[in-house]
Amino acid sequence: MPKILRATAEANPNIAIIKYWGKRDEKLILPMQGSNSVTLDEQLKTRTTVMFSDKFRQDEIWINNKQLTTPEELEKVMPQLNIIREMAKIRLKAKVVSYSVTPVAGGLAGSAAGLAAVAYAATNALGMNLSISELSVLCRLGSGSACRSVYGGFAEWKRGEKADGSDSFAVQIADEKHWPDFRIVVGVAESGEKKVKSRAGMKHTVANSILYSKRLEYLPKVLKESKDAILKKDASRLFEIAMRDSNDMHATMHDTWPPIMYLNDASKEVIYAIHELNQNGIKAGYSFDAGPNPTIFTLDKHVAEVKKILENAGIKKMFVSNVGSGPKILKDEIEHLIDENGNIRKHSFDEKKNMLVIEY
Amino acid sequence: MPKILRATAEANPNIAIIKYWGKRDEKLILPMQGSNSVTLDEQLKTRTTVMFSDKFRQDEIWINNKQLTTPEELEKVMPQLNIIREMAKIRLKAKVVSYSVTPVAGGLAGSAAGLAAVAYAATNALGMNLSISELSVLCRLGSGSACRSVYGGFAEWKRGEKADGSDSFAVQIADEKHWPDFRIVVGVAESGEKKVKSRAGMKHTVANSILYSKRLEYLPKVLKESKDAILKKDASRLFEIAMRDSNDMHATMHDTWPPIMYLNDASKEVIYAIHELNQNGIKAGYSFDAGPNPTIFTLDKHVAEVKKILENAGIKKMFVSNVGSGPKILKDEIEHLIDENGNIRKHSFDEKKNMLVIEY
């Protein structure tokens, strides 16, 4: 009996503190500048099973029980998969089954966790023995910021200098145990598809925002400052840097032609309320990715106040996350989303039990 | 019988095309860069009567039938009035009665018309013979952009170089007859007071927006380009420049610490809809001052489409304006808002008759 080339991985999304917005190489997904992030805990994880088999006639990719069919959808996963096959020197077709409780395209960094999980599962299925930097590069080729999800704790994605991108990967700033009372409150204001996808949006910003070059100038300095604040656990310093950087990024988006405007009235309300909360000392910092959903960095003791602010802004659904860990490989047969014969196991998220249920 | 020192002036608001945002001198109201604008027609005019008399025990200022009482309110008019008294070498107290159909502080440039009318009425009441450049300087000292309201048609406010501000005034680009089918559709989304006043807002932007310096770099070029587009009546070029500049200014506002966010969801809806309207050639250009109210520059033939866009965004009240004229002095006794004895005449705007009614 041939060896079953199958593995399952879980990865957690990361939320950027210093944001990634703009590529210097579209194909290799090389950023214009460095960025950093904190990895969320398991509440927003993605699980992915990848299987390679000569029984498969074609690649098949399923995300949240929906098969990807359009070229645009497939484009999100196929390049990474093809690179892995090339590296492993195989031609086998693959089945990829991925499940995430995170809204996929609402600026919640769901795809970062998804692509990181694919990279881990696929390379593990093929028995490839990659360093974490090589895995980070693979994740980067999948979805840019996914490269930061290879670490738990806090990670920095190095801009790198080489044209082939081999030095553009994430390094860990501090692990998940470094800052026990750090919290990330993730508000889910909208889970719909975005009007402007991040990829197209950042391309336009690089091409025609007048202000963007100024952002690039100042980023190296704040990247260093924010790393320092993380290492020193200087919460108010870090929260302020995060807010300023979020504002700065959304400013360059608005300066893009045509303008990109991800924030809505609820986002603005959260921003004003957090500034009010911070009037006598910074207790929390808002951060917005490419969408209206607010993410609030704070400390355990301020979580109740932050939750109230989001509720008052009409945001009903939210997650309070600790600093989370890096990807892991699940070995137990019961954990795979594809059985040993290549059939997809029925799976769904049970909100009451708060767990992924797999029909076995 | 002593001479009655009283005069009445009317002035129209102007809407900036290249925006003014940021002072290099707070006291003299000297801008960081040049700006330009189009003057609206009479629909949004302000009428002001100023009277000086030794019978008055103190200065008294009335705007829209409400007396200004707080230091913050008085600060808007008093400096200009004091400068005029100094120039005329008189110490008489003044009564100022101003009436405008424009919301005063909703980013609708109402104060520009108001301060221009005060400057014209006050200097006329005192029989001062000022050049239009000197009047423009006086208006500037009142409210910055008011200096552009001394001209009908299109005007440019020169940055100037001198420390005393004597070379920072408006010049006319083209008069009100230059572009007969040019239209300005002014939407009134909100007429409430602003969260962040323009004066404080622009001060913060100059002080701490990272991106603002880049804006200053690019402005001289677009100022020249937009003047050229006005002179050539190149509508689509001018509309694009206006939209880009509005976006650029609001971007630097968002990049300010704390961030300044004047646009709301309705503003965004208008922006997206105008870009859609422009897909096969630019028919209109949006522009936002320090508030959520959209102003749309367009041509007569596209007004119906533009009005529909504003209506769809929930904006019910709007004005369609031609290019308007500069301030004028009203000589007829019946036009004064203050009678010859210094008593205020009851006055109000009759929306049905669409005219200012004065009880005589």
Interface residues (C-beta under 8 A of the other chain):
Chain A: K195 S209 I210 L211 S213 K214 R215 Y218 R244 N247 D248 H250 A251 T252 M253 H254 D255 T256 W257 P258 P259 M261 L263 N264 D265 K268 I271 Y272 H275
Chain B: K195 S209 I210 L211 S213 K214 R215 Y218 R244 N247 D248 H250 A251 T252 M253 H254 D255 T256 W257 P258 P259 M261 L263 N264 D265 K268 I271 Y272 H275
